[in-house]
Structures are given as structure tokens and as C-alpha cells.
């Protein structure tokens, strides 16, 4: 891994330069809500943020993806969509969200390759930004992550004062840096030390902690435990936890038509919604919130590790921050572990 | 400040009743200033019960969310009552739902608490950012008293109270079986200042404002799910045949959803503000609700959720009803 530095006052120039060849998605502040949006100008970017409200999975796995369009009637035909080829950069992605992409790769490029996700993933470069100040419910360090990890990004920037410490972690990353070579210089020993200091400070600022040893087996044993009923009593059944989750990836597919034409779209779905498992017969195998909240926990901490050997949680804390009734995933896992 | 001891005593009495299955109140949450709904099923749970100015949740949603699954063989029908603790605004939701015959008083045991206003979670987390540890919060006449391990802060209520509480006309529960504490005298009145000034803006300006808001909507439907008055068996937005609102998340469908949600609450919304509190992307939903509340008041001189004997606004007709807004 090469280590470079980029003076802060050259960041704008760097972005302006790469903007010529790439669509840039970056954190934008809309009335105090941080969301990733495609930007036209550097000035739109808000770098003073903890994390975005909606995770950047929404760029690769869009909330509404048009799969193809069609015409109806005598001249019926299918029109394919070819919008996956634009070259993208996600700028300012946090290490936890970048990790979620590596987790999502498992499911989108498993037995069935999902062309929509995979194509965009290939065409996207991740420029990460280390967390200097973790949010109150961050627990990435419990999930094999770190607020300053370069593992899942192509380039990682870490704020070390008047410059960014730059770690290049892939060929994609080094190729991009080559195109704007003049902006970067080699990191000194003191720069490297500063990055380590930032890393330590940031890790120390994380106070929440989830223990997951043996959780897969434990969950196998307590499927019918009353814990799930108890937890579900206060659940409203809204979709905040799943839509804000960087690893949740379920979708629904619908044809949306007028009399003459239409499109097949896929839209984020949520297992918190009763309709998610509703059969055409009217039968619902997950009839109550108890079944649905259990599914959310099991998918992340039991089924996913069994299938892909990784827990489908990166510790971003979004579901804890925004649950309207304070259902706290750390607390739920703690309670599950304590069941005798 | 509510007498916690008295509250727990009354709660205990209710839970111990044969005909009550559980009592819904609040307990401390898992971090910071979070409180969380508590379902008390035995008198052992009483010591967890708390009421303080952080108890913002309108718990009336829970009786409406109760799932009635098919009964197993030989299982007796569940006729037990639900106990519930309500503030003034919350209690109006019960009355409004009773007006609509969605709840029966016989099925509830209600503890009412006169409320001096709750703390705005956004304001307090801005004042005390990044707090993992939980706090004790109390109040006196003019201040919220916030206790941490190291320090006690006394903060004037005006700085932290939820905006809508400042003009609350109903601090006292309008329906209850037991009242904890003394009734509060108030002369506050909704002034609709914000709405009146917004109404004066040009149409294009208003449209642009709402486009910017609805563009953020992720259609998680938390606004609907947290609302006690949104209790349709199947929400219109979930229907497929016909499909009133498409599943695509875009400005057009998001606008349809948000306007539909607001209109379905016209003459019904009791302004508890829960929809706006839970919205993850910060859409100012109470602004829509307040506009409809104002129109309903001006046109029909009607306020929802005050008297359970009243008929719901939209199911009555009077020959002299205003009609000049009909095109």
C-alpha cells in the first residue's frame, strides 16, 4: 500500500480534475440531513459530517432501479436500459459503509450475478474518508472494522491537520491518483505517525460495543424464545432500520405501466412490512411483528454468516440512532446472548 | 413534576387487576436521552416505570397496533383490557379514535398525566451532543433539570421544549380513569403564526419548498406507523388493485404519498407531532397537519379528539357548512 499526502487546499483541485471523467457522489447537507448526491461543484460537498442518513448503498443498489422499459399493444417491444456504464466515484464514503459493499458483493455476485449492482460496482471508485469523530452509536470496532480502515476502499483520506494522509489500496486507486499525480506527495514518517494518532483517538472515542462470539449457534437455539415476542411489542413495523441499513438488500419487483408503455422497476423492500412475505393465497408465513423482527436479527447474525461467513452488520449505528422506539440492536444481541 | 411514587402505585394497582393484560408506559432507553415504551405485565416491572419530560412517545399507537392472530384450538378469546399512560395530546388520540369507533373505552384503563411540555429530542441532542450514558431529567416550573454523574444542569424550558408544546391548548388529559398530579391551568392558544406566514408565500415558492422536502422521502412509512390515527386495516398506499401510489420512489410518488397521508388526517390529527419526530429525513410533517387543522377550525369550527360523544367531522353534514372552497 502506497502512502501519500494531499494538502487540504488542493482537495478542490483534485475533485475538479477527476470530475471531468467521473460522476462524483458525495455527502451533501440538505437542511441538516446528510445524503449522498451527485454533485456538480465541489462547494456542494459537506465534509464536516458524522455519517449520511441513508447509506451510500443507494448509489450502487438504488432505491428505485428501472430494469427495462416496454411498449404495450400491437407494437409491443422491450427496451433495455443501459445506464450502468457511467464511471462513478463515491467520495467521502466511511469505512463501515465501504465494508458493507464487500458484504453485499457476496449476495449480488453469488450463483446469480446481479448485473445492475455488479456493473456499477465495477465502474465505481471508492474514495473513503476516515472518521475523526465517531457518532454516539458507532460500533464498527466490534464488527472487525475500524474508523480509519482502508480495507474496503480504493483510496482512503485521513484528516491529519492541514493535509490528508492518503492510502492507496487498489489498482483502481493508484490509476486514479496517477491521473492527477502532481497533487500528491510522498508521506513522511511524521505524517504516518499522525495518522496512527488519529486512528487511536478515533477508536478510543467509540464507546459502544457489541459482543458476537458464538452468536450464530446461540440464535440457532433460541428461535422460539419469548425474547422475540417481547422485543416486538414496541416495534412499530416501519422500515427505518432496514432502509437505513447499509447491508440490507431486499427488493420488490413491479411493472409500472400506463395504457401504452411501462417499465419494470425494482424497489427496496423491507422485511418489517407484512406484505414482504404475503403469499398470493393470502397466507403469510410471518404473520406478526414478532416473526419479522426476528427475521431481521437472524438474517444479519445467523443466516448470512452461515451462507457467507460474515455477519451482515458493519456497526454504523444508524438503526439505533433512528429507531422511533429505541429498539437497540446491541441491546437485542446482548439479550439474546443472555438467554439461558 | 410527576410524583413517580404515586405513578408506580397506581400502575401496580392496574397491573394486578385480573381484567388487565398489560400496562403501557415508559422506561429509560439504552443511551443518551432515549426513553422507550415499556409493556408492564407484572408488578415486578413497576420499578422500571418512569415519567419525565423525555416521554415524548404517544403510546396510543400500541393498542392500535395490537395483532389479533387466529386463535389456537381451545384458546380462550382475549377480552382483557390494555392499561395505558397518556399525556394531554395522547389522550385526544384515544377520544378521536373512540369517536370513529376504533377503540372502546371499556377495553382501556387510562392513567392521565397533565403535561407541561416535552423536550424536543433534536434540541437536547444539539445541546448535549454525543452522549452514550443515560440521564435523569426532572422539571420545576420554569426549568428542565438534567442530571449527569458529574453535573446538574438547569435549563430554561423555553430553550428545550418541543415547539408545539408552547401553544398547547390541552395539557390535561381529556379522558382518564386515574389522574396523577394536578390539572394545569393554561390560556395558551394555537396562533398558527408559522402557517399564516407560509400561506402568504407565492405558489411556486411553496411548491419548491415541498419538492425539496418530499425529494428526501425514503417511503419507510414510519410517519404512518407511529400515528395512532393511521389504523386502517390495509393502508391505501399498500393496495395493489388498484394501485393508488406507485412503489417507485421519486418526487411524484413521494408527493402523492405525503399529501395523501396529511389529507387522511384532516379533522382527525391531534397534533402529537410523532410523525415529524420519527421522520428519518426531517420532513416537517406537522406543517402539513397544522395547515389542515387550521382550515378545519376556520371552516367548520371543529377540533378533533375532545369529546367522545361527538361525531367525527367528516361523517357529519350541516346545511350551513362552508362550501365556498368547493370548485
Interface residues (C-beta under 8 A of the other chain):
Chain A: X30 X31 X32 X33 X35 X53 X54 X63 X64 X133 X135 X136 X137 X207 X208 X230 X233 X234 X236 X237 X238 X239 X240 X243 X244 X252 X254 X256 X265 X267 X268 X270 X273 X275 X287 X288 X289 X320 X322 X324 X325 X326 X327 X328 X330 X331
Chain B: X29 X30 X31 X32 X34 X35 X36 X37 X38 X39 X57 X61 X62 X65 X67 X69 X129 X130 X131 X132 X212 X216 X218 X219 X220 X221 X222 X224 X225 X226 X238 X246 X247 X248 X249 X250 X274 X277 X278 X280 X281 X282
